[in-house]
Amino acid sequence: MLWGVENHSLPRTAAFFDLDKTVIAKSSTLTFSKPFYQGGLINRRGVLRSAYAQFVFLAGGADHDQIERMRAYLSALCRGWNVQQVREIVAETLHDIIDPIIYDEAASLIEEHHTAGRDVVIVSTSGSEVVEPIGELLGADRVVATRMVVGDDGCYTGEIEYYAYGPTKAEAVRELAASEGYDLSRCYAYSDSATDLPMLESVGRPHAVNPDRALRREALARGWPILDFHRPVRLKQRLPALSVPPRPALVAAAAIGAAAATAGLVWYANRRRATAV
């Protein structure tokens, strides 16, 4: 249950949502492997590897090393892809691929936050070309997502411009709070993964959603609410009359900058060393 409608004499607030396994039931990037294959971007082996990665992700067994290997694999895989073709494939298949795996509970929460006068921000490690259309589908106001470097030929170089992971998510939340006037002590955040602890810690009302073991331990120790989302339902099924137009306020957050991205990689490396002890 959310805590009332916003008092407009107070600073603005927002609800920050991780995407994969928090709002949708699968990995947003890996879910598009079939249409990417049909569009000639990946081969059959790539589809099988993506299917395996999806299985590991859904089983909750992906540790930091596996996540990093997955990131490196996806970066190498998309090298040379034409960005416009990627956007077209995502746009053409979005409703068939994503709509059926949106958690009913998450969609209801997003609606409640909007009704209460709060902005909704999707903060995802997946690529912007995938996350931004999903954000529009969900009616989000803003999106923070990983961005790949695009060459002069309009194709991905395989390098990452901005990696929305770990503390860089928290930095994005703080920068949005500064630019939009959010009172973080009254903001909400939702995630399934311990890698998002910095983001959860940056707000006054953090929530663990379908948490992995590490996040569950942290949530129990800190007294954070733990939510169980398990009902993926098509948006139009749950509300037959619902039409979800793109919200005009949807914007992709600007890059945090090289310093914050470097800080994220340092934090990630330290986590790896700590878990290896």
Sequence and secondary structure as in RCSB ss.txt:
>XXXX:A:sequence
MLWGVENHSLPRTAAFFDLDKTVIAKSSTLTFSKPFYQGGLINRRGVLRSAYAQFVFLAGGADHDQIERMRAYLS
ALCRGWNVQQVREIVAETLHDIIDPIIYDEAASLIEEHHTAGRDVVIVSTSGSEVVEPIGELLGADRVVATRMVV
GDDGCYTGEIEYYAYGPTKAEAVRELAASEGYDLSRCYAYSDSATDLPMLESVGRPHAVNPDRALRREALARGWP
ILDFHRPVRLKQRLPALSVPPRPALVAAAAIGAAAATAGLVWYANRRRATAV
>XXXX:A:secstr
       TTS B EEEE  BTTTBSS TTGGGHHHHHHTTSS HHHHHHHHHHHHHHHHT   HHHHHHHHHHHH
HHTTT BHHHHHHHHHHHHHHHTGGGBBHHHHHHHHHHHHTT EEEEEEEEEHHHHHHHHHHHT SEEEEEEEEE
 TTSBEEEEEEE   THHHHHHHHHHHHHHTB GGG EEEES GGGHHHHHTSSEEEEES  HHHHHHHHHHT  
EE    B  HHHHSTT      TT EE     HHHHHHHHHHHHHHHHHHH 
